[in-house]
Amino acid sequence: MKKQREILKTLNIDKTWTLFLDRDGVINRKIDGDYVRNWQQFEFLPKVLEALEILNNIFGKIIIVTNQRGIGRGLMTEKDLLDIHSNVLNILSDKKIKIDKIYYCPHDYEKEDCICRKPKIGMALQAKKDFPDIDFKKSIMVGDSISDIEFGNNASMISILIDESNSDIKSLYEFAILIKNKT
């Protein structure tokens, strides 16, 4: 398999492309063995704001897709999640960074009729419904877990794993610099 950096070098990314991002572990710190349940627990990862500024100037759309199982498990409410997302969007907006939409799956694993929990592609299909010009073949999914990568692959996107220990791309900022230097 080609290293991810080599794949990125072959792409001609412009404003017709869409970037899908996972949230926890890509944009903000994950809490080991728990969930980010409220705004006070939310912490942007280092250089994420700079990365999003760069990516905002390259991609036509940026969409966040996030599994939020803590809701399904009763550990937080949908209102808690919407409060977190509202604060994130306000901070980004103040920095002139546009996120087109945040999609989330509130379900636990056991919800049999769920079509939105990654790696299922319900959130991608909803994004395509809301933004008909999205072309999955001109989309990149950046995540930090196997389910993120499978989600991207299942929707025919290019999937990029960022991981400090097991990937050739360590952070969203490193991904942004690679894309910027390519365009």
N, C-alpha and C positions, 0 to 999 in steps of 0.2 A: 504494500500500500504506500502510495506517495505520502510524504510528509505534508502536513497541512499548509506549511509555508509555500511549498511547491505548487499546490493547488491554487492558492491565492494569487500567485504570480501569473497564472494563466488567464485570470478573469479581467474583463474590461467593465468595471463597475462604474455606473453613472446614476443619474437621478431616476432612471427607470427601474432600479433595483430596490428591493425591500430587505431590511434587516430585522430579523426576529431575535429577540434577546430573552433568555431566562432571567429571572430576578435574583433570587437568593443564590449567592456564590458567584454571580457575574456582576451585578450592580451593587449589591450590599452584602455585608458579612452574614454568613450562616451562623446560627447558634447551634452548636453541637448537641444532638439529642433533643432538640426543642425547635420551636418555631419563633419567627419574629412576630410577636402577637400584638404589638402596639408601636406607636411612633417613637416612643422613648427607647425602644430596643433597636430601632433601625439605624444602621451606620453604613454610609457609602464606603465602598472599598477605595483604597488609595488610587488617585488619578482617574477615577471613573468619570467625574464631571468633565475633565479635559478630554477623555476618550469620547464621550458623547458629543462634545462640541465638534470634534474632528469628524465623527461619523455623521453628524447632522448635516455637514456640508457636502457629504459624498452621496449618501443614500437618499432616495426620494421619500421613503417612509421608514419609520422605526416603530416596531410593534413589540410590546413586552407580553410574553406568554408565561404564566406561572401557575404551578400546582400549589394550592393552598389547603392542604389536607387538614391543617389545624382547625379549620371551620367545621369540616365534616366530623371531626373527633370531638367537637364541642369545647375546644381549648381557647377559641377566640370567636368573635362574631363577624359577620359580613361587614357590619358597620366599622369594626376595628380595622379590617382590611382596607375598606374604602377611605378611611381616615389616613392610613399610611400612604395610600396611592395619591390622595389629594395633596398631601404634604410634599411627596416626591415631585409631582407634576408642578406644583407651585415653585419649588426651588429650581427646577429645570427651566421653567418659563422665565423666571427672573434672570437666568443666565442665557436667555434666548435659545434654549435647547428645546426642540419640539419632539415629543413622543406622540405619535398619531393615536395610539390607543393602548390600553392595558387590558388584556384578557386574562381571566383566572378560572381555574377549576377548583370549586370548594369541596369536592367529594373525597371521601376516604376510599381506600382500595376496594372495600367490600361493596360499593355501590355498583351493582351489576349493569344497570342501564346507562351508566356514564359513558359519554362519547368524547368528553373534553379532557380527561386526565392524560397528560403526556405519558406514554408515547402515542396515544391515540391522537388524531389530527383535528378534533372538533374545534379547537381554538383557531387553527389555521383556516379551516373552512369558514368559520364565522368572520375572520378578518377578510377573506376573499369576498364574502357576501357584502360586508360593509365597505370594502374598497375593491370594486370589481377589476381595477387595473393591476392588481397584484398578480404577478406571474411567478409561480413557485419555482420555475426553472431559472428565474433571475432573482432568487431570494437566498439569503444565508441565515442559518440558525446558529447562534452562538450560545452554548450552554456549558455547564460544568458536570453534567451527569450523563450516564448512558441513556436514560429515558429522553433527555433533550436531543441527543444525537439521533436516536431512533425516531423521534418525532419529526425532525428535519428530513431524515431519509424517507420516512413513510409519506411525507408530503412532497417528495421529489425536490427538496432543497439541497443546497450545499451545507453540510453540517461541520461545525468547527467546535472542537472540545478545548476549553481553556481549563487548565488545572496546574496549580503551582508545582505539583510533583510528578505528574504522569503525562505531560503534553509538551509539544514543541512550542506552544503558545501559552504563556503563563497567566495573562490577564487581558481584560478588555482593552486596556491602554496599549498593550503590546500589539493586539489585533488591530487597533485603530491606526497605529503607526505603520504597520505593514500595509494596510489598505491605502493609507495616505501616500506612502512612498511609491505605491503602484500606480495611483491615478495621476 
